[in-house]
Amino acid sequence: MDVERLKDFVVLADELHFGRTARRRLTSPQSLSRRVSDFERDLGVRLFERTSRRVALTPAGTTLLPRARRVVTELESFDADARLVAAGRAGQLRAMYSAGTGKLAGELIRRLHVERPAVDVVLEQAFSGPINDAVLEGSADVGIVHDVAGPGVASLVLCSERRELIALPPSHRLATVDVVVPADLDGETIVYAEPAGSPREPDLGPWRADGVTVTVRYERVLSEAEYLDRVGAGLGLLPVRPSTARRNQRDDVVFRPFGGEATEVFDFLVWRLGNDDPLVTSFVEMVRSTLVSAGRGVSAGA
């Protein structure tokens, strides 16, 4: 069925005047009359009684009009929704975030909902490795990670911070020192999350230098709280960022300053390279503009 002729029917039923209807439909009265006649012929039913003085709905036209209005309204709503989707202002965004980036993810999603309230967000937490994999495979649209997978993943630096604190149990020998230095860590165990797949040695920076040797204990964790549970249980020490300490004040863990050269860590927004989905593109641009307006450095890579 020709949707435009259905719109002709609805507008003419409102106006009951060919001249006014033609102006609303951006056509001539003669052309409108022909279109309505063709529509009636195709339907096999007369919708209007027409004389030189008046236009009126037939009983059949009166019966069909409510259904025609609903169809036209639905089509107009569909057109509006399609335009929002094409502009990246509606749809579903599948987002993932790694341990410790929940606050950052929340900030970005709240901003997205303010600017694009028609967007639905599905949020899931995982390790950085699986997040990169999900983005590459297309099961996630965007992710916030500590490590970028490499080829095929585009990235944007969201923030950086140094691990300049050490988390340890209150009963530990270093719990009361003013500053923990690398030499203090000789013989200690450092807790790290077990990477996806084959375990790899994390970058422990200068703690391996000058005769300092540490043991790495891998733990299967997904959250900062689980990291610190291991510390509280006495399974090892944990180098952390100041923001991690602020978010996780608890009586079974203390945080001491680290006096060595602290490792700088980054949080990245990642998405699949070449993904031209309008919602993903607009979300990345929103994040980029948020960083710029906040005066934070922005760098991107692939």
C-alpha positions as CSV (number, residue, x, y, z in Angstrom):
1,M,0.0,0.0,0.0
2,D,1.2,3.5,-0.9
3,V,1.8,5.2,2.5
4,E,1.5,8.7,1.0
5,R,-2.1,8.0,-0.3
6,L,-2.9,6.8,3.2
7,K,-1.7,10.1,4.5
8,D,-3.9,11.9,1.9
9,F,-6.9,10.0,3.3
10,V,-6.2,11.0,6.9
11,V,-5.5,14.7,6.2
12,L,-8.5,15.0,3.9
13,A,-10.7,13.4,6.5
14,D,-9.4,16.1,8.9
15,E,-9.9,19.0,6.6
16,L,-12.9,17.8,4.4
17,H,-11.6,20.4,1.9
18,F,-9.4,19.6,-1.1
19,G,-7.7,23.1,-1.2
20,R,-6.6,23.1,2.4
21,T,-5.6,19.4,2.2
22,A,-3.6,20.1,-0.9
23,R,-1.6,22.9,0.8
24,R,-0.8,20.6,3.7
25,R,0.2,17.8,1.4
26,L,2.3,20.2,-0.8
27,T,0.4,19.3,-4.0
28,S,-2.4,20.8,-6.2
29,P,-6.2,20.1,-5.5
30,Q,-6.4,18.4,-8.9
31,S,-3.5,16.0,-8.2
32,L,-4.8,15.3,-4.7
33,S,-8.3,14.5,-6.2
34,R,-6.7,12.0,-8.6
35,R,-4.6,10.4,-5.9
36,V,-7.7,9.9,-3.7
37,S,-9.7,8.5,-6.6
38,D,-6.9,6.0,-7.4
39,F,-6.7,5.0,-3.7
40,E,-10.4,4.4,-3.6
41,R,-10.3,2.4,-6.8
42,D,-7.4,0.2,-5.5
43,L,-9.2,-0.4,-2.2
44,G,-12.5,-1.1,-3.9
45,V,-14.4,1.1,-1.6
46,R,-15.5,4.8,-1.7
47,L,-14.0,6.8,1.2
48,F,-15.6,10.3,0.5
49,E,-18.8,11.7,-0.8
50,R,-17.8,14.7,-3.0
51,T,-20.0,17.4,-4.5
52,S,-19.2,20.9,-5.7
53,R,-20.1,22.2,-2.3
54,R,-18.9,19.7,0.2
55,V,-16.7,16.7,1.0
56,A,-17.9,14.2,3.6
57,L,-16.7,10.7,4.7
58,T,-18.7,7.8,3.6
59,P,-19.7,5.1,6.2
60,A,-16.8,3.0,4.9
61,G,-14.4,6.0,5.3
62,T,-15.6,6.6,8.8
63,T,-15.0,2.9,9.6
64,L,-11.5,2.8,8.2
65,L,-10.3,6.2,9.4
66,P,-9.2,5.2,13.0
67,R,-7.1,2.4,11.7
68,A,-5.6,4.6,9.1
69,R,-4.7,7.2,11.8
70,R,-3.0,4.5,13.9
71,V,-0.9,3.3,10.9
72,V,0.2,6.8,9.9
73,T,1.1,7.6,13.6
74,E,3.1,4.4,13.8
75,L,4.9,5.2,10.5
76,E,5.7,8.7,11.6
77,S,7.0,7.4,15.0
78,F,9.1,4.8,13.1
79,D,10.6,7.5,10.9
80,A,11.5,9.6,14.0
81,D,13.0,6.6,15.7
82,A,15.0,5.7,12.6
83,R,16.4,9.3,12.4
84,L,17.5,9.1,16.1
85,V,19.2,5.7,15.5
86,A,20.9,7.1,12.4
87,A,22.2,10.1,14.4
88,G,23.5,7.9,17.2
89,R,20.9,9.2,19.6
90,A,18.9,6.0,20.2
91,G,19.5,2.2,20.4
92,Q,21.4,-0.2,22.7
93,L,25.0,0.3,23.7
94,R,26.7,-2.8,25.0
95,A,29.5,-1.6,27.3
96,M,32.0,-3.5,29.5
97,Y,34.4,-2.2,32.2
98,S,37.3,-3.7,34.1
99,A,37.9,-3.7,37.8
100,G,38.4,-0.3,39.3
101,T,36.8,1.6,36.4
102,G,33.2,1.4,37.6
103,K,33.1,5.0,38.8
104,L,34.5,6.2,35.5
105,A,32.1,4.1,33.5
106,G,29.2,5.4,35.6
107,E,30.2,9.0,34.9
108,L,30.3,8.5,31.2
109,I,27.0,6.6,31.1
110,R,25.3,9.3,33.2
111,R,26.5,11.9,30.7
112,L,25.2,9.7,27.8
113,H,21.8,9.5,29.4
114,V,21.6,13.3,29.8
115,E,22.6,13.9,26.2
116,R,20.9,10.9,24.6
117,P,18.0,9.7,26.9
118,A,16.7,7.3,24.3
119,V,19.9,5.1,24.5
120,D,19.7,1.9,26.5
121,V,23.0,0.7,28.1
122,V,23.8,-2.9,28.9
123,L,26.7,-2.9,31.3
124,E,29.0,-5.8,32.3
125,Q,32.3,-6.2,34.2
126,A,35.2,-8.4,33.1
127,F,39.0,-8.5,32.8
128,S,40.6,-6.2,30.3
129,G,41.6,-9.2,28.1
130,P,38.1,-10.5,27.6
131,I,36.8,-7.0,27.1
132,N,39.2,-6.5,24.3
133,D,38.1,-9.8,22.8
134,A,34.4,-9.0,23.1
135,V,35.0,-5.7,21.4
136,L,36.9,-7.4,18.5
137,E,34.2,-10.1,18.2
138,G,31.4,-7.6,18.2
139,S,29.7,-8.9,21.4
140,A,30.5,-5.6,23.1
141,D,30.4,-2.1,21.5
142,V,32.8,-0.3,23.8
143,G,34.9,-1.1,26.8
144,I,36.9,0.5,29.5
145,V,40.2,-1.3,30.1
146,H,43.6,-1.1,31.7
147,D,45.4,-2.7,28.7
148,V,44.6,-2.4,25.0
149,A,44.7,-5.6,22.9
150,G,46.5,-4.1,19.9
151,P,45.6,-4.5,16.2
152,G,41.9,-4.1,15.4
153,V,41.1,-2.1,18.6
154,A,40.9,1.6,18.6
155,S,41.5,3.4,21.9
156,L,41.3,6.7,23.7
157,V,43.1,7.4,26.9
158,L,40.6,8.4,29.6
159,C,43.0,9.0,32.5
160,S,46.3,8.0,33.9
161,E,47.5,7.7,37.5
162,R,50.5,6.3,39.3
163,R,50.5,3.4,41.7
164,E,52.1,5.4,44.5
165,L,50.5,3.6,47.5
166,I,50.9,0.1,48.9
167,A,48.0,-1.8,50.4
168,L,48.8,-4.1,53.3
169,P,47.2,-5.7,56.4
170,P,47.3,-3.6,59.6
171,S,49.4,-6.3,61.3
172,H,52.1,-6.2,58.6
173,R,55.7,-5.0,59.6
174,L,55.4,-2.1,57.1
175,A,51.9,-0.9,58.3
176,T,53.3,1.8,60.5
177,V,56.2,3.1,58.4
178,D,55.9,6.6,56.9
179,V,57.0,5.6,53.4
180,V,57.6,2.2,51.9
181,V,60.7,2.1,49.8
182,P,61.7,-0.6,47.2
183,A,64.2,-2.2,49.6
184,D,61.4,-2.8,52.1
185,L,59.6,-5.1,49.6
186,D,62.5,-7.6,49.3
187,G,61.0,-11.0,49.9
188,E,57.4,-9.8,49.9
189,T,54.5,-11.2,47.8
190,I,52.7,-8.9,45.4
191,V,49.0,-9.7,44.6
192,Y,47.9,-9.4,40.9
193,A,44.9,-10.4,39.0
194,E,45.3,-13.6,37.0
195,P,45.3,-12.6,33.4
196,A,43.0,-14.3,30.9
197,G,44.7,-17.2,29.2
198,S,48.4,-17.9,30.0
199,P,49.6,-15.9,33.0
200,R,52.1,-13.2,32.2
201,E,54.5,-11.4,34.5
202,P,53.2,-7.9,35.3
203,D,55.6,-4.9,35.1
204,L,56.9,-4.5,38.6
205,G,59.1,-1.6,37.7
206,P,62.1,-0.9,39.9
207,W,61.2,-3.4,42.6
208,R,63.3,-6.0,40.8
209,A,66.3,-3.6,40.8
210,D,69.1,-3.3,43.3
211,G,68.8,-6.8,44.6
212,V,65.1,-6.5,45.5
213,T,63.1,-9.7,44.7
214,V,59.4,-10.0,45.0
215,T,57.0,-13.0,44.4
216,V,53.9,-12.5,42.3
217,R,50.8,-14.2,43.5
218,Y,48.0,-14.4,40.9
219,E,44.5,-14.3,42.1
220,R,41.2,-14.8,40.2
221,V,39.4,-11.6,41.0
222,L,37.1,-9.2,39.2
223,S,36.8,-6.3,41.5
224,E,39.0,-4.0,43.7
225,A,37.2,-5.3,46.8
226,E,38.4,-8.8,45.9
227,Y,41.9,-7.6,45.5
228,L,41.8,-6.1,48.9
229,D,40.2,-9.1,50.4
230,R,43.4,-11.0,49.5
231,V,45.5,-8.3,51.1
232,G,43.3,-8.3,54.3
233,A,43.7,-12.1,54.4
234,G,47.5,-11.7,54.4
235,L,48.1,-13.3,51.0
236,G,50.2,-10.4,49.7
237,L,50.7,-6.7,49.2
238,L,49.0,-4.6,46.5
239,P,50.4,-1.5,44.7
240,V,47.4,0.8,44.2
241,R,46.5,4.2,42.8
242,P,45.3,6.9,45.3
243,S,41.9,6.7,43.8
244,T,41.7,3.0,44.6
245,A,42.5,3.8,48.2
246,R,39.9,6.5,48.4
247,R,37.2,4.2,47.1
248,N,38.1,1.3,49.4
249,Q,38.5,2.5,53.0
250,R,38.3,-0.5,55.3
251,D,39.6,-1.6,58.7
252,D,41.5,-4.7,57.5
253,V,43.7,-2.9,55.0
254,V,46.0,0.1,55.4
255,F,47.6,2.2,52.6
256,R,51.1,3.5,52.9
257,P,53.0,5.8,50.5
258,F,55.5,4.2,48.1
259,G,58.8,6.0,47.9
260,G,60.1,4.4,44.8
261,E,59.4,5.1,41.1
262,A,55.7,4.3,40.9
263,T,54.4,2.6,37.8
264,E,52.0,4.8,35.7
265,V,48.8,3.1,34.7
266,F,46.2,4.1,32.2
267,D,42.5,3.6,31.6
268,F,41.4,3.4,28.0
269,L,38.1,3.5,26.1
270,V,38.2,0.8,23.4
271,W,36.1,0.0,20.4
272,R,36.5,-2.0,17.3
273,L,38.6,-0.3,14.6
274,G,36.4,0.6,11.6
275,N,33.1,0.2,13.6
276,D,30.9,2.8,11.9
277,D,27.8,2.2,14.0
278,P,26.3,5.7,14.6
279,L,25.8,5.0,18.3
280,V,29.4,3.9,18.9
281,T,30.7,6.8,16.8
282,S,28.6,9.4,18.7
283,F,29.5,7.9,22.1
284,V,33.2,8.1,21.3
285,E,32.9,11.7,20.2
286,M,30.9,12.5,23.4
287,V,33.7,11.0,25.5
288,R,36.3,12.9,23.6
289,S,34.5,16.2,24.0
290,T,34.0,15.4,27.7
291,L,37.8,15.0,28.2
292,V,38.5,18.1,26.3
293,S,36.0,20.2,28.2
294,A,37.4,18.8,31.5
295,G,40.9,19.9,30.4
296,R,42.2,16.3,30.4
297,G,44.7,15.2,27.8
298,V,43.3,13.1,25.0
299,S,45.3,10.6,22.9
300,A,44.0,7.9,20.6
301,G,45.5,5.0,18.8
302,A,44.7,1.9,16.9
